[in-house]
Amino acid sequence: LAALDADDARLAGLVAALDARRAEVVARLEPAARTRDERTRASRGGRAVAAIEKGACGGCFRGLPPHALQEARRRDRLIACDGCGRLVMLPPGDAPGA
């Protein structure tokens, strides 16, 4: 039990650090983007962003149209899922053109 408690405390520290980092990033967003992010987080259980997995939104698993996948590969603008409204992006390890 002591090992589990220590692991729980470590993970709580990581979550707190990530929450602080998120707050810093959100503070730099334009007001419209910040409002959209907060609204989506509130309605989607705290998750406003989802990874693209096998050509679909990782949040609701709805397939993304080919043009959205191309835009995601270019990484030059934000892409929203038509199904759930989350922002979707390729995972960091998926390089454009790969």
N, CA, C and O atoms as CSV, one atom per row, in Angstrom:
chain,resi,resn,atom,element,x,y,z
A,1,LEU,N,N,0.816,-1.196,0.000
A,1,LEU,CA,C,0.000,0.000,0.000
A,1,LEU,C,C,0.859,1.259,0.000
A,1,LEU,O,O,0.493,2.269,-0.602
A,2,ALA,N,N,1.991,1.194,0.673
A,2,ALA,CA,C,2.876,2.355,0.725
A,2,ALA,C,C,3.412,2.683,-0.671
A,2,ALA,O,O,3.540,3.853,-1.032
A,3,ALA,N,N,3.724,1.652,-1.448
A,3,ALA,CA,C,4.217,1.874,-2.814
A,3,ALA,C,C,3.135,2.509,-3.682
A,3,ALA,O,O,3.417,3.387,-4.497
A,4,LEU,N,N,1.894,2.058,-3.501
A,4,LEU,CA,C,0.783,2.644,-4.256
A,4,LEU,C,C,0.546,4.097,-3.858
A,4,LEU,O,O,0.274,4.947,-4.706
A,5,ASP,N,N,0.652,4.370,-2.569
A,5,ASP,CA,C,0.486,5.748,-2.101
A,5,ASP,C,C,1.584,6.653,-2.668
A,5,ASP,O,O,1.319,7.788,-3.064
A,6,ALA,N,N,2.807,6.144,-2.701
A,6,ALA,CA,C,3.920,6.928,-3.247
A,6,ALA,C,C,3.719,7.171,-4.733
A,6,ALA,O,O,3.975,8.268,-5.230
A,7,ASP,N,N,3.260,6.146,-5.441
A,7,ASP,CA,C,3.006,6.294,-6.872
A,7,ASP,C,C,1.861,7.275,-7.120
A,7,ASP,O,O,1.908,8.073,-8.056
A,8,ASP,N,N,0.843,7.208,-6.281
A,8,ASP,CA,C,-0.287,8.130,-6.392
A,8,ASP,C,C,0.167,9.571,-6.169
A,8,ASP,O,O,-0.253,10.472,-6.895
A,9,ALA,N,N,1.008,9.789,-5.186
A,9,ALA,CA,C,1.521,11.135,-4.911
A,9,ALA,C,C,2.380,11.637,-6.070
A,9,ALA,O,O,2.309,12.812,-6.432
A,10,ARG,N,N,3.180,10.764,-6.645
A,10,ARG,CA,C,4.024,11.138,-7.786
A,10,ARG,C,C,3.153,11.531,-8.972
A,10,ARG,O,O,3.402,12.548,-9.620
A,11,LEU,N,N,2.142,10.735,-9.254
A,11,LEU,CA,C,1.246,11.033,-10.375
A,11,LEU,C,C,0.450,12.314,-10.133
A,11,LEU,O,O,0.212,13.082,-11.066
A,12,ALA,N,N,0.039,12.547,-8.895
A,12,ALA,CA,C,-0.672,13.793,-8.578
A,12,ALA,C,C,0.228,15.003,-8.818
A,12,ALA,O,O,-0.243,16.046,-9.274
A,13,GLY,N,N,1.500,14.870,-8.518
A,13,GLY,CA,C,2.461,15.942,-8.789
A,13,GLY,C,C,2.617,16.199,-10.277
A,13,GLY,O,O,2.694,17.348,-10.713
A,14,LEU,N,N,2.665,15.113,-11.063
A,14,LEU,CA,C,2.763,15.265,-12.515
A,14,LEU,C,C,1.518,15.952,-13.085
A,14,LEU,O,O,1.628,16.825,-13.946
A,15,VAL,N,N,0.357,15.563,-12.610
A,15,VAL,CA,C,-0.891,16.179,-13.068
A,15,VAL,C,C,-0.915,17.663,-12.717
A,15,VAL,O,O,-1.322,18.491,-13.532
A,16,ALA,N,N,-0.485,17.994,-11.515
A,16,ALA,CA,C,-0.450,19.404,-11.100
A,16,ALA,C,C,0.502,20.209,-11.977
A,16,ALA,O,O,0.193,21.342,-12.347
A,17,ALA,N,N,1.656,19.635,-12.314
A,17,ALA,CA,C,2.616,20.325,-13.179
A,17,ALA,C,C,2.044,20.522,-14.577
A,17,ALA,O,O,2.210,21.585,-15.174
A,18,LEU,N,N,1.372,19.502,-15.099
A,18,LEU,CA,C,0.758,19.624,-16.424
A,18,LEU,C,C,-0.386,20.631,-16.423
A,18,LEU,O,O,-0.565,21.366,-17.394
A,19,ASP,N,N,-1.156,20.668,-15.349
A,19,ASP,CA,C,-2.234,21.657,-15.245
A,19,ASP,C,C,-1.670,23.076,-15.223
A,19,ASP,O,O,-2.241,23.979,-15.834
A,20,ALA,N,N,-0.564,23.274,-14.530
A,20,ALA,CA,C,0.073,24.597,-14.486
A,20,ALA,C,C,0.589,24.982,-15.866
A,20,ALA,O,O,0.449,26.129,-16.290
A,21,ARG,N,N,1.181,24.030,-16.560
A,21,ARG,CA,C,1.675,24.308,-17.919
A,21,ARG,C,C,0.514,24.626,-18.848
A,21,ARG,O,O,0.610,25.546,-19.661
A,22,ARG,N,N,-0.577,23.883,-18.742
A,22,ARG,CA,C,-1.751,24.130,-19.567
A,22,ARG,C,C,-2.287,25.533,-19.322
A,22,ARG,O,O,-2.650,26.234,-20.266
A,23,ALA,N,N,-2.339,25.944,-18.063
A,23,ALA,CA,C,-2.846,27.280,-17.728
A,23,ALA,C,C,-1.979,28.363,-18.373
A,23,ALA,O,O,-2.501,29.378,-18.832
A,24,GLU,N,N,-0.664,28.156,-18.411
A,24,GLU,CA,C,0.228,29.113,-19.060
A,24,GLU,C,C,-0.056,29.204,-20.558
A,24,GLU,O,O,-0.095,30.298,-21.120
A,25,VAL,N,N,-0.251,28.068,-21.194
A,25,VAL,CA,C,-0.506,28.044,-22.634
A,25,VAL,C,C,-1.867,28.649,-22.952
A,25,VAL,O,O,-1.993,29.427,-23.897
A,26,VAL,N,N,-2.871,28.304,-22.183
A,26,VAL,CA,C,-4.218,28.824,-22.422
A,26,VAL,C,C,-4.246,30.344,-22.255
A,26,VAL,O,O,-4.988,31.029,-22.959
A,27,ALA,N,N,-3.460,30.863,-21.350
A,27,ALA,CA,C,-3.421,32.307,-21.138
A,27,ALA,C,C,-2.920,33.053,-22.368
A,27,ALA,O,O,-3.241,34.227,-22.552
A,28,ARG,N,N,-2.134,32.384,-23.213
A,28,ARG,CA,C,-1.609,33.020,-24.426
A,28,ARG,C,C,-2.558,32.918,-25.613
A,28,ARG,O,O,-2.309,33.540,-26.647
A,29,LEU,N,N,-3.636,32.153,-25.494
A,29,LEU,CA,C,-4.585,32.006,-26.598
A,29,LEU,C,C,-5.393,33.277,-26.803
A,29,LEU,O,O,-5.579,34.079,-25.887
A,30,GLU,N,N,-5.866,33.434,-28.029
A,30,GLU,CA,C,-6.801,34.524,-28.314
A,30,GLU,C,C,-8.066,34.266,-27.506
A,30,GLU,O,O,-8.379,33.113,-27.208
A,31,PRO,N,N,-8.802,35.322,-27.145
A,31,PRO,CA,C,-10.009,35.135,-26.326
A,31,PRO,C,C,-11.019,34.155,-26.934
A,31,PRO,O,O,-11.603,33.353,-26.204
A,32,ALA,N,N,-11.234,34.202,-28.242
A,32,ALA,CA,C,-12.200,33.284,-28.869
A,32,ALA,C,C,-11.743,31.833,-28.744
A,32,ALA,O,O,-12.549,30.950,-28.451
A,33,ALA,N,N,-10.450,31.584,-28.967
A,33,ALA,CA,C,-9.917,30.225,-28.857
A,33,ALA,C,C,-9.963,29.738,-27.415
A,33,ALA,O,O,-10.253,28.570,-27.155
A,34,ARG,N,N,-9.676,30.643,-26.476
A,34,ARG,CA,C,-9.723,30.281,-25.057
A,34,ARG,C,C,-11.144,29.908,-24.640
A,34,ARG,O,O,-11.349,28.931,-23.919
A,35,THR,N,N,-12.119,30.687,-25.095
A,35,THR,CA,C,-13.520,30.402,-24.768
A,35,THR,C,C,-13.945,29.057,-25.337
A,35,THR,O,O,-14.608,28.270,-24.661
A,36,ARG,N,N,-13.559,28.798,-26.585
A,36,ARG,CA,C,-13.910,27.526,-27.216
A,36,ARG,C,C,-13.278,26.361,-26.469
A,36,ARG,O,O,-13.924,25.337,-26.244
A,37,ASP,N,N,-12.007,26.521,-26.083
A,37,ASP,CA,C,-11.316,25.466,-25.349
A,37,ASP,C,C,-12.014,25.173,-24.029
A,37,ASP,O,O,-12.252,24.012,-23.696
A,38,GLU,N,N,-12.338,26.208,-23.283
A,38,GLU,CA,C,-12.986,26.006,-21.985
A,38,GLU,C,C,-14.377,25.378,-22.139
A,38,GLU,O,O,-14.761,24.512,-21.353
A,39,ARG,N,N,-15.116,25.812,-23.139
A,39,ARG,CA,C,-16.455,25.261,-23.366
A,39,ARG,C,C,-16.371,23.780,-23.755
A,39,ARG,O,O,-17.143,22.955,-23.266
A,40,THR,N,N,-15.423,23.458,-24.639
A,40,THR,CA,C,-15.255,22.060,-25.060
A,40,THR,C,C,-14.794,21.196,-23.899
A,40,THR,O,O,-15.292,20.084,-23.719
A,41,ARG,N,N,-13.845,21.695,-23.104
A,41,ARG,CA,C,-13.380,20.934,-21.941
A,41,ARG,C,C,-14.518,20.646,-20.978
A,41,ARG,O,O,-14.625,19.542,-20.444
A,42,ALA,N,N,-15.371,21.643,-20.756
A,42,ALA,CA,C,-16.475,21.469,-19.809
A,42,ALA,C,C,-17.471,20.428,-20.306
A,42,ALA,O,O,-18.020,19.664,-19.511
A,43,SER,N,N,-17.705,20.393,-21.606
A,43,SER,CA,C,-18.710,19.469,-22.132
A,43,SER,C,C,-18.147,18.091,-22.464
A,43,SER,O,O,-18.913,17.156,-22.699
A,44,ARG,N,N,-16.823,17.949,-22.487
A,44,ARG,CA,C,-16.206,16.676,-22.881
A,44,ARG,C,C,-15.343,16.068,-21.785
A,44,ARG,O,O,-14.319,15.448,-22.068
A,45,GLY,N,N,-15.745,16.241,-20.568
A,45,GLY,CA,C,-15.043,15.591,-19.463
A,45,GLY,C,C,-13.606,16.045,-19.284
A,45,GLY,O,O,-12.757,15.251,-18.880
A,46,GLY,N,N,-13.317,17.305,-19.576
A,46,GLY,CA,C,-11.983,17.836,-19.374
A,46,GLY,C,C,-11.022,17.606,-20.515
A,46,GLY,O,O,-9.841,17.931,-20.396
A,47,ARG,N,N,-11.497,17.051,-21.626
A,47,ARG,CA,C,-10.604,16.760,-22.752
A,47,ARG,C,C,-11.075,17.505,-23.999
A,47,ARG,O,O,-12.029,17.099,-24.663
A,48,ALA,N,N,-10.384,18.604,-24.299
A,48,ALA,CA,C,-10.751,19.430,-25.445
A,48,ALA,C,C,-9.937,19.080,-26.684
A,48,ALA,O,O,-10.252,19.546,-27.779
A,49,VAL,N,N,-8.902,18.272,-26.529
A,49,VAL,CA,C,-8.028,17.908,-27.639
A,49,VAL,C,C,-7.940,16.392,-27.706
A,49,VAL,O,O,-7.869,15.718,-26.678
A,50,ALA,N,N,-7.946,15.857,-28.933
A,50,ALA,CA,C,-7.828,14.413,-29.124
A,50,ALA,C,C,-6.815,14.128,-30.224
A,50,ALA,O,O,-6.651,14.925,-31.148
A,51,ALA,N,N,-6.152,13.013,-30.122
A,51,ALA,CA,C,-5.205,12.589,-31.149
A,51,ALA,C,C,-5.968,11.968,-32.314
A,51,ALA,O,O,-7.036,11.384,-32.133
A,52,ILE,N,N,-5.412,12.101,-33.494
A,52,ILE,CA,C,-5.969,11.417,-34.662
A,52,ILE,C,C,-5.404,10.008,-34.657
A,52,ILE,O,O,-4.188,9.816,-34.675
A,53,GLU,N,N,-6.285,9.035,-34.634
A,53,GLU,CA,C,-5.887,7.627,-34.596
A,53,GLU,C,C,-6.551,6.891,-35.744
A,53,GLU,O,O,-7.777,6.819,-35.819
A,54,LYS,N,N,-5.740,6.345,-36.636
A,54,LYS,CA,C,-6.241,5.587,-37.784
A,54,LYS,C,C,-7.247,6.390,-38.595
A,54,LYS,O,O,-8.260,5.853,-39.041
A,55,GLY,N,N,-6.971,7.664,-38.784
A,55,GLY,CA,C,-7.822,8.520,-39.604
A,55,GLY,C,C,-9.103,8.964,-38.938
A,55,GLY,O,O,-10.004,9.471,-39.605
A,56,ALA,N,N,-9.201,8.780,-37.622
A,56,ALA,CA,C,-10.422,9.147,-36.900
A,56,ALA,C,C,-10.075,9.947,-35.654
A,56,ALA,O,O,-8.943,9.921,-35.172
A,57,CYS,N,N,-11.067,10.655,-35.148
A,57,CYS,CA,C,-10.922,11.394,-33.894
A,57,CYS,C,C,-10.716,10.397,-32.763
A,57,CYS,O,O,-11.468,9.431,-32.635
A,58,GLY,N,N,-9.710,10.629,-31.954
A,58,GLY,CA,C,-9.447,9.746,-30.814
A,58,GLY,C,C,-10.415,9.944,-29.669
A,58,GLY,O,O,-10.399,9.173,-28.709
A,59,GLY,N,N,-11.265,10.969,-29.747
A,59,GLY,CA,C,-12.243,11.225,-28.695
A,59,GLY,C,C,-13.565,10.527,-28.948
A,59,GLY,O,O,-14.109,9.870,-28.061
A,60,CYS,N,N,-14.090,10.675,-30.186
A,60,CYS,CA,C,-15.405,10.092,-30.491
A,60,CYS,C,C,-15.327,8.996,-31.553
A,60,CYS,O,O,-16.324,8.331,-31.837
A,61,PHE,N,N,-14.140,8.808,-32.141
A,61,PHE,CA,C,-13.858,7.761,-33.122
A,61,PHE,C,C,-14.583,7.956,-34.450
A,61,PHE,O,O,-14.733,7.011,-35.224
A,62,ARG,N,N,-15.031,9.176,-34.710
A,62,ARG,CA,C,-15.649,9.479,-35.998
A,62,ARG,C,C,-14.535,9.694,-37.021
A,62,ARG,O,O,-13.542,10.367,-36.744
A,63,GLY,N,N,-14.716,9.112,-38.207
A,63,GLY,CA,C,-13.719,9.263,-39.261
A,63,GLY,C,C,-13.614,10.715,-39.715
A,63,GLY,O,O,-14.616,11.424,-39.813
A,64,LEU,N,N,-12.390,11.143,-39.987
A,64,LEU,CA,C,-12.162,12.498,-40.459
A,64,LEU,C,C,-12.091,12.502,-41.981
A,64,LEU,O,O,-11.576,11.556,-42.578
A,65,PRO,N,N,-12.602,13.558,-42.617
A,65,PRO,CA,C,-12.528,13.618,-44.078
A,65,PRO,C,C,-11.080,13.743,-44.540
A,65,PRO,O,O,-10.228,14.235,-43.799
A,66,PRO,N,N,-10.803,13.297,-45.766
A,66,PRO,CA,C,-9.422,13.339,-46.268
A,66,PRO,C,C,-8.789,14.728,-46.213
A,66,PRO,O,O,-7.604,14.847,-45.901
A,67,HIS,N,N,-9.554,15.779,-46.508
A,67,HIS,CA,C,-8.963,17.118,-46.486
A,67,HIS,C,C,-8.539,17.517,-45.067
A,67,HIS,O,O,-7.548,18.229,-44.903
A,68,ALA,N,N,-9.262,17.075,-44.058
A,68,ALA,CA,C,-8.890,17.374,-42.678
A,68,ALA,C,C,-7.600,16.650,-42.309
A,68,ALA,O,O,-6.759,17.199,-41.596
A,69,LEU,N,N,-7.442,15.423,-42.790
A,69,LEU,CA,C,-6.206,14.677,-42.518
A,69,LEU,C,C,-5.013,15.351,-43.195
A,69,LEU,O,O,-3.927,15.412,-42.618
A,70,GLN,N,N,-5.208,15.853,-44.408
A,70,GLN,CA,C,-4.128,16.569,-45.098
A,70,GLN,C,C,-3.743,17.832,-44.330
A,70,GLN,O,O,-2.558,18.125,-44.169
A,71,GLU,N,N,-4.739,18.577,-43.858
A,71,GLU,CA,C,-4.461,19.789,-43.094
A,71,GLU,C,C,-3.752,19.456,-41.783
A,71,GLU,O,O,-2.873,20.196,-41.343
A,72,ALA,N,N,-4.135,18.344,-41.162
A,72,ALA,CA,C,-3.485,17.926,-39.914
A,72,ALA,C,C,-2.018,17.581,-40.168
A,72,ALA,O,O,-1.159,17.868,-39.334
A,73,ARG,N,N,-1.729,16.969,-41.311
A,73,ARG,CA,C,-0.338,16.631,-41.637
A,73,ARG,C,C,0.513,17.878,-41.839
A,73,ARG,O,O,1.699,17.889,-41.512
A,74,ARG,N,N,-0.109,18.942,-42.388
A,74,ARG,CA,C,0.640,20.188,-42.606
A,74,ARG,C,C,0.902,20.920,-41.290
A,74,ARG,O,O,1.860,21.685,-41.183
A,75,ARG,N,N,0.060,20.689,-40.302
A,75,ARG,CA,C,0.207,21.304,-38.978
A,75,ARG,C,C,0.250,22.830,-39.024
A,75,ARG,O,O,0.987,23.458,-38.264
A,76,ASP,N,N,-0.540,23.419,-39.914
A,76,ASP,CA,C,-0.509,24.875,-40.016
A,76,ASP,C,C,-1.796,25.548,-39.541
A,76,ASP,O,O,-1.883,26.776,-39.536
A,77,ARG,N,N,-2.783,24.768,-39.147
A,77,ARG,CA,C,-4.003,25.344,-38.593
A,77,ARG,C,C,-4.690,24.336,-37.684
A,77,ARG,O,O,-4.371,23.148,-37.698
A,78,LEU,N,N,-5.634,24.826,-36.896
A,78,LEU,CA,C,-6.368,23.960,-35.971
A,78,LEU,C,C,-7.485,23.242,-36.710
A,78,LEU,O,O,-8.160,23.833,-37.552
A,79,ILE,N,N,-7.676,21.980,-36.397
A,79,ILE,CA,C,-8.714,21.159,-37.015
A,79,ILE,C,C,-9.660,20.716,-35.906
A,79,ILE,O,O,-9.221,20.212,-34.873
A,80,ALA,N,N,-10.955,20.905,-36.122
A,80,ALA,CA,C,-11.955,20.470,-35.146
A,80,ALA,C,C,-12.711,19.269,-35.699
A,80,ALA,O,O,-13.001,19.205,-36.894
A,81,CYS,N,N,-13.026,18.328,-34.836
A,81,CYS,CA,C,-13.819,17.166,-35.213
A,81,CYS,C,C,-15.263,17.603,-35.440
A,81,CYS,O,O,-15.834,18.325,-34.623
A,82,ASP,N,N,-15.848,17.166,-36.547
A,82,ASP,CA,C,-17.242,17.492,-36.831
A,82,ASP,C,C,-18.200,16.743,-35.911
A,82,ASP,O,O,-19.351,17.149,-35.743
A,83,GLY,N,N,-17.726,15.655,-35.316
A,83,GLY,CA,C,-18.584,14.856,-34.456
A,83,GLY,C,C,-18.695,15.373,-33.034
A,83,GLY,O,O,-19.799,15.535,-32.514
A,84,CYS,N,N,-17.560,15.633,-32.403
A,84,CYS,CA,C,-17.579,16.002,-30.984
A,84,CYS,C,C,-17.110,17.422,-30.708
A,84,CYS,O,O,-17.294,17.927,-29.600
A,85,GLY,N,N,-16.505,18.074,-31.697
A,85,GLY,CA,C,-16.050,19.441,-31.517
A,85,GLY,C,C,-14.661,19.580,-30.922
A,85,GLY,O,O,-14.155,20.696,-30.799
A,86,ARG,N,N,-14.030,18.468,-30.547
A,86,ARG,CA,C,-12.681,18.554,-30.004
A,86,ARG,C,C,-11.703,18.983,-31.090
A,86,ARG,O,O,-11.921,18.728,-32.274
A,87,LEU,N,N,-10.624,19.638,-30.673
A,87,LEU,CA,C,-9.528,19.889,-31.595
A,87,LEU,C,C,-8.807,18.566,-31.778
A,87,LEU,O,O,-8.574,17.842,-30.810
A,88,VAL,N,N,-8.453,18.247,-33.017
A,88,VAL,CA,C,-7.759,16.992,-33.281
A,88,VAL,C,C,-6.407,17.306,-33.889
A,88,VAL,O,O,-6.246,18.275,-34.631
A,89,MET,N,N,-5.438,16.465,-33.559
A,89,MET,CA,C,-4.090,16.639,-34.082
A,89,MET,C,C,-3.405,15.289,-34.148
A,89,MET,O,O,-3.754,14.349,-33.434
A,90,LEU,N,N,-2.429,15.223,-35.019
A,90,LEU,CA,C,-1.611,14.004,-35.093
A,90,LEU,C,C,-0.728,13.941,-33.860
A,90,LEU,O,O,-0.273,14.979,-33.381
A,91,PRO,N,N,-0.479,12.767,-33.342
A,91,PRO,CA,C,0.426,12.637,-32.196
A,91,PRO,C,C,1.801,13.182,-32.551
A,91,PRO,O,O,2.183,13.155,-33.721
A,92,PRO,N,N,2.557,13.678,-31.572
A,92,PRO,CA,C,3.870,14.274,-31.841
A,92,PRO,C,C,4.829,13.379,-32.617
A,92,PRO,O,O,5.648,13.892,-33.381
A,93,GLY,N,N,4.758,12.088,-32.452
A,93,GLY,CA,C,5.674,11.175,-33.164
A,93,GLY,C,C,5.360,10.996,-34.630
A,93,GLY,O,O,6.197,10.488,-35.376
A,94,ASP,N,N,4.168,11.402,-35.070
A,94,ASP,CA,C,3.762,11.248,-36.464
A,94,ASP,C,C,4.211,12.463,-37.255
A,94,ASP,O,O,3.539,13.494,-37.264
A,95,ALA,N,N,5.341,12.333,-37.913
A,95,ALA,CA,C,5.904,13.449,-38.681
A,95,ALA,C,C,5.076,13.687,-39.933
A,95,ALA,O,O,4.524,12.738,-40.491
A,96,PRO,N,N,4.977,14.933,-40.388
A,96,PRO,CA,C,4.276,15.208,-41.650
A,96,PRO,C,C,4.889,14.406,-42.784
A,96,PRO,O,O,6.109,14.294,-42.905
A,97,GLY,N,N,4.013,13.850,-43.611
A,97,GLY,CA,C,4.459,13.078,-44.756
A,97,GLY,C,C,4.854,11.653,-44.427
A,97,GLY,O,O,5.226,10.894,-45.322
A,98,ALA,N,N,4.780,11.277,-43.157
A,98,ALA,CA,C,5.183,9.915,-42.769
A,98,ALA,C,C,4.055,8.935,-42.987
A,98,ALA,O,O,4.210,7.744,-42.717
